[in-house]
Amino acid sequence: MWTAGEKQFYVFALLDALIKHLPHRWRIGALYDIGCQIDQSLKKWDFLPEWSGCLEWGVSIFHAYGHQWTCQLWYHPRKNEIWGLSDGEGCEQFWSELQ
């Protein structure tokens, strides 16, 4: 967790803070550039096991094409019903328009 390009412990801390305030029956979608790596770390190290069935991970379309083929298959936002027709770039487009 310390040697990756992006520090995963920040994501775990944010998720932990968020999850404490949400009902357990909710499905939570997390769209993140390295969501595939975070999901694998959660499974490997058994972090937040009570939420493993509620978390849905995705990688935005732009970043998905830079990842391995398996990441594109499992974490592409168009391949999972929780994201609908989103391409995962909404926030980036929003911030771009504000300039």
Beta strands, then each sheet from edge to edge (+ up, - down):
strand 1: 28-31
strand 2: 55-58
sheet 1: 1+ 2+
end
